[in-house]
Amino acid sequence: MSTGASARSGTGELRVAWRTVTVDGRRVRYGTAGSGPPALFLHGWGLQPRAYAGPIGAMAAAGCRVVAPALPGFGGTPELPHEERTFPGFGAWVERFLDRLGIDDLALVAGHSFGGGVSAAFAHRRSERVGALLLANAVGSPTWALFPNEVRTMVQRPLWDWGRHLGGDLFESRRTLRLLPTLLEDFVPNFLRNPVGMFRTGETIRRADLVAEIRAVAGLGVPVSVVWSDRDGLVPRSAFDDLRRAAGVDGVVVDGAHAWPIVDPHAFGEQVIGALADARAARAARAIPLGAPGPPGSVRDRGASLDR
């Protein structure tokens, strides 16, 4: 594993350090920033953690030591085998990544878009390791649109509609246009490196149904925050409603299009702060003292807590 440290720029902004670790015998690049209890951030489809330096920094500013891997099929991380190319398969890969870093107990697991679906799958797999779950414009609902006498599913959604809204999201505001070079720096290499793999992951997204998993995670007492932006054409309002109902929460609607966490890291940071507060409250309700020892060798056993 390569070494490095988070630093601040001349303007005082927190920088993301880039490191590598070997998972399943293959190198994985990941970003890390901040100090304190560990937290995990998972990126969206077609991108990699570099495009999310702002949101990662916002999580770090909230008092976390953030790790953000390039998920399988993106950023040079090899694809998963065919039989594992499912959301449970991605969730299992995340567990192996965290194990390689020696991270056990997470204050927060956050994901955007595709990364939100993977976050939900991991939290369902290992809920005891998750303090809180933050889903930002997450995929995972099977509902595409609601009509008076009909519900249409994501599988029924034509590919051209996905492409139409992807372009509309990128060009919907001047702020997004300023970030376009950064987004393309991630998207274009991913596409050139493995276009078939990106398509295969897109098919996994189209067929995703994580409603039961999110309901189960919330039922186990893990606080789940579901956030959506009011001009998102990629993940529709009906999908947001599915996920927030599954989590048993009202959900939060913010201003912006699908890429709002990248465009407005400060707004994303506000959601992070709220999710961490929910995690503290949930832990207090379970009468687990902050900083109490966990299982031998666990992060909590080494002195980490949500207030650290």
C-alpha positions as CSV (number, residue, x, y, z in Angstrom):
1,M,0.0,0.0,0.0
2,S,1.4,3.4,-0.9
3,T,1.7,6.1,1.6
4,G,0.7,9.7,1.6
5,A,-1.1,12.3,3.8
6,S,-3.9,14.7,3.4
7,A,-2.8,18.2,3.1
8,R,-4.2,21.7,2.7
9,S,-3.7,24.0,-0.3
10,G,-2.4,27.5,0.0
11,T,-6.1,28.6,0.3
12,G,-6.7,26.3,3.2
13,E,-8.8,23.8,1.3
14,L,-8.4,20.1,2.2
15,R,-6.7,18.1,-0.4
16,V,-7.4,14.4,-1.2
17,A,-4.4,12.1,-1.1
18,W,-4.3,9.3,-3.7
19,R,-3.0,5.8,-2.7
20,T,-3.2,2.3,-3.9
21,V,-4.1,-1.0,-2.2
22,T,-4.3,-4.6,-3.5
23,V,-7.7,-6.2,-3.5
24,D,-8.2,-9.7,-4.9
25,G,-4.6,-9.6,-6.1
26,R,-5.2,-6.4,-8.2
27,R,-4.3,-2.8,-7.6
28,V,-7.0,-0.4,-6.6
29,R,-6.6,3.4,-6.5
30,Y,-8.4,5.3,-3.8
31,G,-8.7,8.7,-2.3
32,T,-8.4,9.6,1.3
33,A,-8.7,12.8,3.3
34,G,-9.2,14.0,6.9
35,S,-8.8,12.4,10.3
36,G,-11.1,10.9,12.8
37,P,-13.5,8.0,12.6
38,P,-13.4,6.2,9.2
39,A,-16.1,6.9,6.6
40,L,-16.6,5.6,3.1
41,F,-17.6,7.4,-0.1
42,L,-18.6,5.6,-3.3
43,H,-18.7,7.4,-6.7
44,G,-21.2,7.4,-9.5
45,W,-21.4,5.5,-12.8
46,G,-18.8,6.4,-15.4
47,L,-16.7,8.4,-13.0
48,Q,-14.0,7.7,-10.3
49,P,-13.2,9.3,-7.0
50,R,-11.1,12.1,-8.5
51,A,-14.3,13.9,-9.8
52,Y,-15.6,13.9,-6.2
53,A,-12.7,15.6,-4.5
54,G,-15.1,18.3,-3.3
55,P,-17.6,15.9,-1.6
56,I,-14.8,13.8,-0.2
57,G,-13.3,17.0,1.3
58,A,-16.7,18.0,2.7
59,M,-16.9,14.6,4.5
60,A,-13.4,15.1,5.8
61,A,-14.3,18.6,7.1
62,A,-17.2,17.1,9.0
63,G,-14.6,15.2,11.1
64,C,-14.1,11.9,9.3
65,R,-11.2,10.0,7.8
66,V,-12.6,9.3,4.4
67,V,-11.7,6.5,2.0
68,A,-13.1,6.5,-1.6
69,P,-12.1,3.7,-3.9
70,A,-12.4,3.4,-7.7
71,L,-15.1,0.8,-7.9
72,P,-14.7,-2.3,-10.1
73,G,-14.9,-1.4,-13.8
74,F,-13.9,2.2,-13.2
75,G,-10.7,4.2,-12.7
76,G,-8.5,1.2,-13.7
77,T,-10.0,-1.2,-11.1
78,P,-10.7,-4.5,-12.9
79,E,-14.2,-5.6,-13.4
80,L,-15.8,-8.2,-11.2
81,P,-16.2,-11.7,-12.6
82,H,-19.5,-12.2,-14.4
83,E,-21.3,-14.0,-11.6
84,E,-20.3,-11.2,-9.1
85,R,-21.4,-8.3,-11.3
86,T,-24.5,-7.6,-9.1
87,F,-25.1,-5.1,-6.4
88,P,-24.5,-7.8,-3.7
89,G,-21.3,-8.6,-5.6
90,F,-20.2,-5.0,-5.5
91,G,-21.1,-4.8,-1.8
92,A,-18.9,-7.9,-1.1
93,W,-16.0,-6.2,-3.0
94,V,-16.4,-3.1,-0.8
95,E,-16.1,-5.3,2.3
96,R,-12.9,-6.9,0.9
97,F,-11.5,-3.4,0.1
98,L,-12.2,-2.2,3.7
99,D,-10.7,-5.4,5.2
100,R,-7.5,-4.7,3.2
101,L,-7.3,-1.2,4.8
102,G,-8.0,-2.6,8.2
103,I,-11.2,-0.6,8.6
104,D,-13.9,-2.2,10.6
105,D,-16.3,0.3,12.1
106,L,-17.5,3.1,9.8
107,A,-19.1,6.3,11.1
108,L,-20.8,6.9,7.8
109,V,-21.2,5.2,4.4
110,A,-22.2,7.6,1.6
111,G,-22.7,7.1,-2.1
112,H,-23.9,9.0,-5.1
113,S,-26.0,7.5,-7.9
114,F,-24.5,4.1,-8.7
115,G,-22.3,4.4,-5.6
116,G,-25.5,4.9,-3.6
117,G,-26.8,1.5,-4.7
118,V,-23.5,-0.1,-3.9
119,S,-23.5,1.6,-0.5
120,A,-27.0,0.2,0.2
121,A,-25.8,-3.3,-0.8
122,F,-22.8,-3.1,1.5
123,A,-24.8,-1.8,4.4
124,H,-27.3,-4.6,3.9
125,R,-24.5,-7.1,3.9
126,R,-22.6,-5.7,7.0
127,S,-25.0,-3.4,8.8
128,E,-23.1,-3.9,12.1
129,R,-20.1,-2.0,10.5
130,V,-22.2,1.1,9.5
131,G,-23.0,4.0,11.7
132,A,-25.2,5.7,9.2
133,L,-26.1,5.5,5.5
134,L,-26.3,8.5,3.2
135,L,-27.9,7.9,-0.2
136,A,-27.5,10.8,-2.7
137,N,-29.6,10.5,-5.9
138,A,-29.1,6.7,-5.4
139,V,-30.1,4.1,-7.9
140,G,-31.8,1.0,-6.5
141,S,-35.5,1.6,-7.2
142,P,-37.2,-0.4,-9.9
143,T,-39.7,2.4,-10.6
144,W,-39.1,4.7,-13.6
145,A,-42.3,6.6,-13.8
146,L,-45.8,6.7,-12.3
147,F,-48.9,7.3,-14.4
148,P,-52.6,7.4,-13.3
149,N,-53.1,3.7,-14.1
150,E,-49.6,2.4,-14.7
151,V,-46.2,2.0,-13.1
152,R,-43.3,1.8,-15.5
153,T,-40.0,0.1,-14.4
154,M,-36.4,1.0,-15.0
155,V,-36.1,-2.0,-17.3
156,Q,-38.8,-0.5,-19.5
157,R,-36.9,2.8,-19.7
158,P,-35.4,3.3,-23.2
159,L,-31.6,3.8,-23.4
160,W,-32.1,7.1,-25.4
161,D,-34.0,8.5,-22.4
162,W,-31.0,7.8,-20.1
163,G,-28.7,9.6,-22.6
164,R,-31.0,12.5,-23.0
165,H,-31.1,13.2,-19.3
166,L,-27.4,12.6,-18.9
167,G,-26.6,15.4,-21.4
168,G,-29.3,17.7,-19.9
169,D,-27.8,17.2,-16.5
170,L,-24.3,18.2,-17.6
171,F,-25.4,21.3,-19.4
172,E,-28.1,22.5,-17.0
173,S,-26.2,25.2,-15.3
174,R,-23.1,27.3,-15.5
175,R,-21.7,25.7,-12.4
176,T,-21.9,22.3,-14.0
177,L,-20.3,23.6,-17.2
178,R,-17.3,24.7,-15.2
179,L,-16.9,21.2,-13.9
180,L,-17.3,19.6,-17.4
181,P,-13.6,19.2,-18.0
182,T,-13.2,17.4,-14.7
183,L,-16.1,15.1,-15.4
184,L,-14.8,14.3,-18.9
185,E,-11.3,13.6,-17.5
186,D,-12.9,10.7,-15.6
187,F,-15.6,9.6,-18.1
188,V,-13.6,9.5,-21.3
189,P,-10.7,7.3,-19.9
190,N,-13.3,5.0,-18.3
191,F,-15.1,4.7,-21.6
192,L,-12.0,4.2,-23.7
193,R,-10.5,1.7,-21.3
194,N,-13.6,-0.5,-21.0
195,P,-16.7,0.5,-23.0
196,V,-18.3,-2.9,-22.8
197,G,-17.7,-3.0,-19.0
198,M,-19.4,0.3,-18.6
199,F,-22.4,-0.9,-20.6
200,R,-22.6,-4.1,-18.4
201,T,-22.6,-2.0,-15.3
202,G,-25.3,0.2,-16.8
203,E,-27.4,-3.0,-17.3
204,T,-26.8,-3.9,-13.6
205,I,-28.1,-0.4,-12.7
206,R,-31.2,-0.7,-14.9
207,R,-32.2,-4.0,-13.3
208,A,-31.5,-2.9,-9.7
209,D,-34.1,-3.3,-7.0
210,L,-32.7,-2.5,-3.5
211,V,-35.9,-1.4,-1.9
212,A,-36.1,-4.5,0.4
213,E,-32.4,-4.1,1.3
214,I,-32.8,-0.5,2.4
215,R,-35.9,-1.4,4.4
216,A,-34.0,-4.1,6.1
217,V,-31.0,-1.8,6.9
218,A,-33.4,0.8,8.4
219,G,-35.2,-1.9,10.3
220,L,-32.0,-2.9,12.0
221,G,-31.6,0.6,13.4
222,V,-29.1,2.1,11.0
223,P,-30.1,5.7,10.2
224,V,-30.7,6.1,6.5
225,S,-30.7,9.5,4.8
226,V,-32.2,9.7,1.4
227,V,-31.4,12.9,-0.6
228,W,-32.5,13.8,-4.1
229,S,-32.1,17.0,-6.3
230,D,-35.2,18.6,-7.8
231,R,-33.8,18.8,-11.4
232,D,-32.5,15.2,-11.6
233,G,-33.6,13.5,-14.8
234,L,-31.5,10.4,-14.4
235,V,-32.9,9.2,-11.1
236,P,-36.6,10.3,-11.2
237,R,-38.8,11.5,-8.3
238,S,-40.6,8.2,-8.3
239,A,-37.4,6.3,-7.5
240,F,-36.5,8.8,-4.7
241,D,-40.0,8.2,-3.2
242,D,-39.5,4.4,-3.4
243,L,-36.2,4.6,-1.4
244,R,-37.3,7.2,1.2
245,R,-40.4,5.1,1.9
246,A,-38.3,2.0,2.3
247,A,-36.1,3.8,4.7
248,G,-39.1,5.2,6.6
249,V,-38.0,8.8,6.3
250,D,-39.4,11.9,4.6
251,G,-36.2,12.3,2.6
252,V,-34.5,15.6,1.6
253,V,-34.9,17.5,-1.7
254,V,-32.1,19.8,-2.6
255,D,-31.5,22.3,-5.4
256,G,-29.7,21.0,-8.4
257,A,-29.4,18.3,-11.1
258,H,-28.0,14.8,-10.8
259,A,-24.4,15.9,-10.2
260,W,-25.2,18.3,-7.4
261,P,-22.7,16.8,-4.8
262,I,-19.9,17.6,-7.3
263,V,-21.3,21.0,-8.1
264,D,-22.1,22.0,-4.5
265,P,-19.9,20.2,-2.0
266,H,-21.0,22.6,0.8
267,A,-24.6,21.4,0.4
268,F,-23.4,17.8,0.4
269,G,-21.4,18.5,3.5
270,E,-24.5,19.7,5.3
271,Q,-26.2,16.4,4.6
272,V,-23.1,14.6,5.9
273,I,-23.2,16.5,9.2
274,G,-26.9,15.6,9.6
275,A,-26.2,11.9,8.9
276,L,-23.4,11.8,11.4
277,A,-25.7,13.4,14.0
278,D,-28.2,10.7,13.3
279,A,-25.5,8.1,13.8
280,R,-24.6,9.5,17.2
281,A,-28.2,9.6,18.3
282,A,-28.8,6.0,17.2
283,R,-25.7,4.8,19.0
284,A,-26.8,6.7,22.2
285,A,-30.2,5.1,21.9
286,R,-28.6,1.7,21.8
287,A,-26.8,2.6,25.0
288,I,-23.4,2.1,23.4
289,P,-21.0,4.5,25.1
290,L,-18.9,6.6,22.7
291,G,-15.5,5.1,22.5
292,A,-16.5,1.8,24.2
293,P,-14.3,-1.1,23.2
294,G,-15.4,-3.2,20.4
295,P,-14.3,-6.7,19.3
296,P,-10.6,-7.3,19.6
297,G,-8.8,-5.6,16.7
298,S,-11.8,-3.6,15.6
299,V,-11.6,0.1,14.9
300,R,-13.7,0.9,18.0
301,D,-11.3,-1.3,20.0
302,R,-8.5,1.0,18.8
303,G,-10.2,4.0,20.3
304,A,-12.3,5.4,17.4
305,S,-15.7,6.9,18.0
306,L,-18.1,9.2,16.3
307,D,-16.8,12.1,18.4
308,R,-13.1,11.5,17.8
